[in-house]
């Protein structure tokens, strides 16, 4: 049978041919799906990959509904017999997935569906690809090759919200006997679409904020550790801890925005600015848990600015507000060690380790405190244990090197 007379076959013959081709469809589709999942895992992309072979009834209805006979006998225009949908949490991941697909496959077609819809339209965007199926993927003279003309697989990429809308829209519009005609209903659908689009954008903005916050926290921890390891303390007068009031412009900002601003100032070693911002947050109506976190940050800024009494006061307040806050205990232990109170330092560190036995930061702090007391052998033993857990943990590697070279 040739492609020219393929579509003139009776429906029952076509269905038999389709069933004959189905195992090849499934094999090819699974191979493409596996490639996507493996590469996504390598790139640490959080995606859900769904796949399906189009049913014969859907294929038959589509091809005989949408093209006149003279066009049908020339070419199979159904390009989604093999379909894959990649669903991701955030908008930014669509770009990462696009790059991944370009690495894996030859892209025959790339389209953003819905990008040019008028604002009142209730359709929702998604990204569609047609990727070429390799010549070697389909056995020679397979009936599947006639159905897959062109030889492509359709891949759709959507966010979770886009997928949710597509599923609901399919039920409300495409499966309905009639499309929504009255304007109020159209406006409602358009409003839902707009809200989902806005939600996707807002989720992306929140994620970006979280990323910035995470990077700022990481940088602040590294700078603090380097600070105490090298004893590079500045020496402004103790009076710098008081007498300042938050700038009025800060009072209108959210706690989240202020925290990020404070961390950036902290990382840039603008300790007085950081202290001022943290102090502004503490004037707000916030929960005890959040207050404890901010007190720890301000305490660290005081500590780095050599305002030791103010730092200890903040750490103590944080522990009182939230006794389970091990970070406050940890920084109070660091404070005690730097100020020569080794017994107090070890007591706090042991409490931290009891709560979190595999925290490398806490275990290293114990090793540092043991070294500070002169118990170098115990400190070395502790470092070796830590490096067995994580060979590349830099603080422990640095401490061990210093101990071995003393």
Secondary structure, 3 states (H helix, E strand, C coil): CCHHHHCCCCHHHHHHHHHHHHHHHHHHHHHHHHHHHHHHHHCCCCEEEEEEECCHHHHHHHHHHHCCHHHHCCCCCCCCCEEEEEEECCCHHHHHHHHHHHHHCCEEEEEEECCCCCCCCCCCCEEEEEEECCHHHCCCCCCHHHHCCCCEEEEEEEEHHHHHHHHHHHHHHHCCCCCCCCHHHHHHHHHHHHHHHHHHHHHHHHHHHHHHHHHHHHHHHHHHHHHHHHCCCCCCCHHHHCCCCCCHHHHHCCHHHHHHHHHHHHHCCCHHHHHHHHHHHHCCCCCHHHHHHHHHHHHHHHHHCCCHHHHHHHHHHHHHHCCCCHHHHHHHHHHHHHCCCHHHHHHHHHHHHHHCCCCHHHHHHHHHHHHHCCCHHHHHHHHHHHHHHCCCCHHHHHHHHHHHCC
